[in-house]
Amino acid sequence: MNERIELADIIDMMIRRWWIWAVCAVAFSILAFIYTEIFVDPMYRSTGSVYVNAQRTQNVDITAGEMSSSQTLVVTYSEILKRRSFLSQISEDLENRYSPDELAGMISYAAVNKTEIMEVSVSGKVPQDVYDICHSVLLHAPDELIRVVNAGSVKILEDGQVPNVPYSPIVKRDTLIAFLAGMLVGAGIIFLLELFDTRIKTRDDIINKYPEPLLGEIPEVMPIEEVSIK
């Protein structure tokens, strides 16, 4: 094989062994489809939000300092709501179907676009349970946060909803990603096969590999039995 590989050489080798990356792409796609459809449990998500106010009094005009303080409180509040004492209340609301440790892995908190709005997101396998957990968190969060921090206020902006469609897995997306990954793996296999293939196949291989001039070439001769006698 040429020591210097050009784009034309790569395209040529891919075309000559096209069936390798085609088989890899199809195989990866089928495996990904079967895996996501059979072995991956669908996951559902319910999301709600609360508004965090750093001041007890409801001023009409909010200064930049107060807004920054509220944004900082979002981080503090999210840590408070991850504590076992609060998660135990949520567990009791759901008749202890989920332990505090399980709930900790299902619930997440985040500031919305760096504002004083905190988003509560709950993910799980059972749609109704996901909503019930989200609703319970939003219900207990204001009292819990005000009790612990003893300052500011928290108001529910939006309650969660019972999800009808799972957010994961996305079968079409995962299958497409597997298809592209299969093509890349196939291309890698082709490249390695060509890289370690040192056989001389054409006169160009000799010309490109050795500096000496080509003195002669043995033509392809038909077998005797195939030569027609006129």
LINRABEL-V363032 format. One record per backbone hydrogen bond with DSSP energy under -1.0 kcal/mol. CO is the residue of the C=O (numbers start at 1). NH is the residue of the N-H. E is the energy in kcal/mol with one decimal. If there is no record, write none. Layout:
co->CO nh->NH e->E
co->CO nh->NH e->E
//
This chain:
co->6 nh->10 e->-1.9
co->7 nh->11 e->-2.5
co->8 nh->12 e->-2.3
co->9 nh->13 e->-2.5
co->10 nh->14 e->-2.1
co->11 nh->15 e->-2.1
co->12 nh->16 e->-2.4
co->13 nh->17 e->-1.7
co->15 nh->18 e->-1.2
co->17 nh->20 e->-1.8
co->18 nh->22 e->-2.0
co->19 nh->23 e->-2.3
co->20 nh->24 e->-2.3
co->21 nh->25 e->-2.3
co->22 nh->26 e->-2.3
co->23 nh->27 e->-2.7
co->24 nh->28 e->-2.7
co->25 nh->29 e->-2.0
co->26 nh->30 e->-2.5
co->27 nh->31 e->-2.4
co->28 nh->32 e->-2.4
co->29 nh->33 e->-2.4
co->30 nh->34 e->-2.6
co->31 nh->35 e->-2.5
co->32 nh->36 e->-2.5
co->33 nh->37 e->-2.2
co->34 nh->38 e->-2.3
co->35 nh->39 e->-1.8
co->35 nh->40 e->-1.1
co->43 nh->167 e->-2.0
co->43 nh->168 e->-1.2
co->44 nh->124 e->-2.3
co->46 nh->122 e->-2.6
co->48 nh->120 e->-3.1
co->49 nh->157 e->-2.4
co->49 nh->158 e->-1.8
co->50 nh->118 e->-2.7
co->51 nh->155 e->-2.0
co->53 nh->153 e->-2.2
co->57 nh->59 e->-1.2
co->63 nh->67 e->-2.1
co->64 nh->68 e->-2.4
co->65 nh->69 e->-2.1
co->66 nh->70 e->-2.0
co->67 nh->71 e->-2.2
co->68 nh->72 e->-2.0
co->69 nh->73 e->-1.9
co->70 nh->74 e->-1.3
co->72 nh->76 e->-1.6
co->73 nh->77 e->-3.8
co->74 nh->78 e->-2.1
co->75 nh->79 e->-1.5
co->76 nh->80 e->-1.8
co->77 nh->81 e->-2.2
co->80 nh->83 e->-1.5
co->83 nh->87 e->-2.2
co->84 nh->88 e->-2.0
co->86 nh->90 e->-1.4
co->87 nh->91 e->-2.3
co->88 nh->92 e->-2.1
co->89 nh->93 e->-1.9
co->90 nh->94 e->-1.4
co->91 nh->96 e->-3.4
co->92 nh->95 e->-1.7
co->94 nh->97 e->-1.4
co->99 nh->103 e->-2.5
co->100 nh->104 e->-2.0
co->101 nh->105 e->-1.1
co->103 nh->107 e->-1.8
co->106 nh->123 e->-2.2
co->108 nh->121 e->-2.6
co->110 nh->119 e->-3.5
co->112 nh->115 e->-1.6
co->116 nh->52 e->-2.7
co->117 nh->112 e->-2.6
co->118 nh->50 e->-2.5
co->119 nh->110 e->-1.6
co->120 nh->48 e->-2.6
co->121 nh->108 e->-2.5
co->122 nh->46 e->-2.3
co->124 nh->44 e->-3.7
co->126 nh->130 e->-2.3
co->127 nh->131 e->-1.9
co->128 nh->132 e->-2.6
co->129 nh->133 e->-2.5
co->130 nh->134 e->-2.0
co->131 nh->135 e->-3.1
co->132 nh->136 e->-2.3
co->133 nh->137 e->-2.5
co->134 nh->138 e->-2.3
co->135 nh->139 e->-2.0
co->136 nh->140 e->-2.2
co->137 nh->141 e->-2.3
co->140 nh->144 e->-2.2
co->141 nh->145 e->-2.8
co->142 nh->146 e->-2.3
co->143 nh->147 e->-2.2
co->144 nh->148 e->-2.1
co->145 nh->149 e->-2.9
co->146 nh->150 e->-2.0
co->153 nh->53 e->-2.9
co->155 nh->51 e->-3.4
co->158 nh->49 e->-2.3
co->168 nh->43 e->-3.6
co->170 nh->174 e->-2.8
co->171 nh->175 e->-2.7
co->172 nh->176 e->-2.3
co->173 nh->177 e->-2.5
co->174 nh->178 e->-2.2
co->175 nh->179 e->-2.2
co->176 nh->180 e->-2.4
co->177 nh->181 e->-2.5
co->178 nh->182 e->-2.5
co->179 nh->183 e->-1.9
co->180 nh->184 e->-2.1
co->181 nh->185 e->-2.5
co->182 nh->186 e->-2.7
co->183 nh->187 e->-2.6
co->184 nh->188 e->-2.2
co->185 nh->189 e->-2.4
co->186 nh->190 e->-2.5
co->187 nh->191 e->-2.4
co->188 nh->192 e->-2.2
co->189 nh->193 e->-2.6
co->190 nh->194 e->-2.4
co->191 nh->195 e->-2.3
co->192 nh->196 e->-2.1
co->203 nh->207 e->-2.3
co->204 nh->208 e->-2.6
co->205 nh->209 e->-1.3
co->206 nh->210 e->-2.5
co->223 nh->226 e->-1.1
co->224 nh->227 e->-1.2
//
